[in-house]
Amino acid sequence: MTHRTQVAIIGAGPAGLMLGHLLHRAGIDSVILETRSEAYVVERVRAGVLEQGTVDLMRESGLGERLDREGLRHEGLSIAFAGSRHRIDLSGLTGGRAITIYGQHEVVKDLIAARTAAGRPVHFNVERVVVDELASERPRVRYVQDDASHEILSDFIAGCDGSHGTCRSSMPAAHTQTFEHEYPFGWLGILAEAAPASDELIYSCHSRGFALFSMRSPTITRLYLQCAPDEDLSQWSDDRIWSELRVRLGTEDGWVPADGPILQKSVTGMRSVVTEPMRYGRLFLAGDAAHIVPPTGAKGLNLAMADVRRLASALVSFYVAADDTALNEYSGMALRRTWRAQRFSSWMTSALHRVEHASGFEHRRQLAELEYLVGSRAAMTSFAENYVG
Ligand SMILES: Cc1cc2nc3c(=O)[nH]c(=O)nc-3n(C[C@H](O)[C@H](O)[C@H](O)COP(=O)(O)OP(=O)(O)OC[C@H]3O[C@@H](n4cnc5c(N)ncnc54)[C@H](O)[C@@H]3O)c2cc1C
């Protein structure tokens, strides 16, 4: 069966869903294809820190109601090292900007509800997605759903299919360049049914390795431990995880994270990837399909949202004003923001993680870096500006 639409969107993560939502509000038709089931996409626990710009985008596009009710606004965070904890006043240093804790799966839930209400539901469980004729004015997408073959003829294809998707690899190799960096550590993350014992995030650089205290709601704590990129999760009993978290996050006055049943455990490796350019012909990449950042700076989801905000606005200019200037500028502008986020995420990762077998010199240098960060208003302002976005 052949379908026609203006924009074919590959992937129903935050990038694809938000792009479809923004286009719909502007009267532009789109079709969203997703290989996974709706339940999988909605339950997938990933990021949870929304920058001010992402919160503004949700509100401006009519999705602020539940976010404003359930999201947790944070005006500061703490950096812990050498036995002390130091608060950084994010709002005070950025003229009132803040971050909001609201799980990525909640954002996805809101976007799927909006898409369904718009009468253009997402096509879940599709298979064998192929994008083709990208350099023509009528690019094609072929896919299989319920054993039937389908084809979409569109004006544009948006590749929002994440780091393992098909769109990036469909761009001719001679036309693209990929920059990659692997970090020598991973994060063991847990989601626990426990009321957060602190109102704000705590990033800890401990001699046994980095740890992060965060939360997803008033009853769910999200915690991370630095580990090997290929850490064997079966070696980590719940007791071992909690005792390591207490050591790496606890303070001398007896504060430790509250524990509770662990709902989910995972190990994620850390890498930086950027593909340039983020466009080939009528195919535009957005979000993790084009770039991956280590999670330390909480930038992945926010970068994806910034990309599709820019792409949606460029597509509106094309359709409404017959002006393709913004489409032509999309890749360059999105990459500038991406590299700024890579710089910050990479700096934060190296400032807070312990490198195994690093020299004494390296450890002292790291300490000096953190002391400078929390002792200088200029350094804290730079940090806060980058963190809140
Ligand atoms: C395991 C993991 C944990 C993370 N944890 C954090 C964190 O703690 N903090 C943080 O800030 N960031 C985190 N991130 C990063 C953040 O979640 C991503 O940056 C964000 O999901 C990017 O959104 P996206 O829409 O670009 O991509 P995705 O969310 O990956 O969405 C892409 C979608 O495309 C679908 N897809 C793939 N191939 C195809 C195809 N061929 N056809 C159709 N659909 C396809 C996928 O199933 C997926 O639903 C994490 C990422 C991962 C992978």
The ligand as an SDF file (V2000), in Angstrom:
LIG
                    3D

 53 58  0  0  0  0  0  0  0  0999 V2000
   20.1710    3.1180   27.7440 C   0  0  0  0  0  0  0  0  0  0  0  0
   20.1430    4.6310   27.7470 C   0  0  0  0  0  0  0  0  0  0  0  0
   20.1110    5.3190   28.9540 C   0  0  0  0  0  0  0  0  0  0  0  0
   20.1110    6.7120   28.9560 C   0  0  0  0  0  0  0  0  0  0  0  0
   20.1180    7.3640   30.1470 N   0  0  0  0  0  0  0  0  0  0  0  0
   20.1870    8.7120   30.1470 C   0  0  0  0  0  0  0  0  0  0  0  0
   20.2530    9.4080   31.3660 C   0  0  0  0  0  0  0  0  0  0  0  0
   20.2440    8.8120   32.4440 O   0  0  0  0  0  0  0  0  0  0  0  0
   20.3310   10.7540   31.3350 N   0  0  0  0  0  0  0  0  0  0  0  0
   20.3560   11.4450   30.1290 C   0  0  0  0  0  0  0  0  0  0  0  0
   20.4210   12.6840   30.1280 O   0  0  0  0  0  0  0  0  0  0  0  0
   20.2560   10.8100   28.9610 N   0  0  0  0  0  0  0  0  0  0  0  0
   20.1870    9.4640   28.9450 C   0  0  0  0  0  0  0  0  0  0  0  0
   20.1270    8.8120   27.7640 N   0  0  0  0  0  0  0  0  0  0  0  0
   20.0740    9.6250   26.5300 C   0  0  0  0  0  0  0  0  0  0  0  0
   18.6410   10.0270   26.1650 C   0  0  0  0  0  0  0  0  0  0  0  0
   17.7310    9.0980   26.6380 O   0  0  0  0  0  0  0  0  0  0  0  0
   18.5980   10.1540   24.6390 C   0  0  0  0  0  0  0  0  0  0  0  0
   19.4650   11.2170   24.2770 O   0  0  0  0  0  0  0  0  0  0  0  0
   17.1990   10.4030   24.0820 C   0  0  0  0  0  0  0  0  0  0  0  0
   16.4240    9.2290   24.1980 O   0  0  0  0  0  0  0  0  0  0  0  0
   17.2670   10.8410   22.6130 C   0  0  0  0  0  0  0  0  0  0  0  0
   15.9940   10.7990   22.0320 O   0  0  0  0  0  0  0  0  0  0  0  0
   15.8060   10.3810   20.5110 P   0  0  0  0  0  0  0  0  0  0  0  0
   14.3510   10.5270   20.2350 O   0  0  0  0  0  0  0  0  0  0  0  0
   16.7790   11.0960   19.6770 O   0  0  0  0  0  0  0  0  0  0  0  0
   16.2580    8.8430   20.4280 O   0  0  0  0  0  0  0  0  0  0  0  0
   15.5950    7.5590   21.0910 P   0  0  0  0  0  0  0  0  0  0  0  0
   14.9740    7.8920   22.3910 O   0  0  0  0  0  0  0  0  0  0  0  0
   16.6400    6.4970   21.0590 O   0  0  0  0  0  0  0  0  0  0  0  0
   14.4190    7.1670   20.0970 O   0  0  0  0  0  0  0  0  0  0  0  0
   14.6620    6.5750   18.8410 C   0  0  0  0  0  0  0  0  0  0  0  0
   13.4860    5.6900   18.5030 C   0  0  0  0  0  0  0  0  0  0  0  0
   13.6350    5.1640   17.1990 O   0  0  0  0  0  0  0  0  0  0  0  0
   13.2400    3.7910   17.1840 C   0  0  0  0  0  0  0  0  0  0  0  0
   13.8950    3.1560   16.0350 N   0  0  0  0  0  0  0  0  0  0  0  0
   15.1640    2.6840   15.9180 C   0  0  0  0  0  0  0  0  0  0  0  0
   15.3750    2.2080   14.6820 N   0  0  0  0  0  0  0  0  0  0  0  0
   14.2230    2.3930   13.9860 C   0  0  0  0  0  0  0  0  0  0  0  0
   13.8430    2.1100   12.6440 C   0  0  0  0  0  0  0  0  0  0  0  0
   14.6970    1.5490   11.7800 N   0  0  0  0  0  0  0  0  0  0  0  0
   12.5850    2.4170   12.2750 N   0  0  0  0  0  0  0  0  0  0  0  0
   11.7130    2.9920   13.1280 C   0  0  0  0  0  0  0  0  0  0  0  0
   12.0220    3.2760   14.4210 N   0  0  0  0  0  0  0  0  0  0  0  0
   13.2710    2.9910   14.8330 C   0  0  0  0  0  0  0  0  0  0  0  0
   13.7170    3.2780   18.5430 C   0  0  0  0  0  0  0  0  0  0  0  0
   13.0260    2.1220   18.9370 O   0  0  0  0  0  0  0  0  0  0  0  0
   13.3920    4.4800   19.4300 C   0  0  0  0  0  0  0  0  0  0  0  0
   12.0920    4.4000   19.9690 O   0  0  0  0  0  0  0  0  0  0  0  0
   20.1200    7.4220   27.7320 C   0  0  0  0  0  0  0  0  0  0  0  0
   20.1320    6.7230   26.5200 C   0  0  0  0  0  0  0  0  0  0  0  0
   20.1550    5.3430   26.5180 C   0  0  0  0  0  0  0  0  0  0  0  0
   20.2060    4.6110   25.1960 C   0  0  0  0  0  0  0  0  0  0  0  0
  1  2  1  0
  2  3  1  0
  2 52  2  0
  3  4  2  0
  4  5  1  0
  4 50  1  0
  5  6  2  0
  6  7  1  0
  6 13  1  0
  7  8  2  0
  7  9  1  0
  9 10  1  0
 10 11  2  0
 10 12  1  0
 12 13  2  0
 13 14  1  0
 14 15  1  0
 14 50  1  0
 15 16  1  0
 16 17  1  0
 16 18  1  0
 18 19  1  0
 18 20  1  0
 20 21  1  0
 20 22  1  0
 22 23  1  0
 23 24  1  0
 24 25  2  0
 24 26  1  0
 24 27  1  0
 27 28  1  0
 28 29  2  0
 28 30  1  0
 28 31  1  0
 31 32  1  0
 32 33  1  0
 33 34  1  0
 33 48  1  0
 34 35  1  0
 35 36  1  0
 35 46  1  0
 36 37  1  0
 36 45  1  0
 37 38  2  0
 38 39  1  0
 39 40  1  0
 39 45  2  0
 40 41  1  0
 40 42  2  0
 42 43  1  0
 43 44  2  0
 44 45  1  0
 46 47  1  0
 46 48  1  0
 48 49  1  0
 50 51  2  0
 51 52  1  0
 52 53  1  0
M  END
$$$$
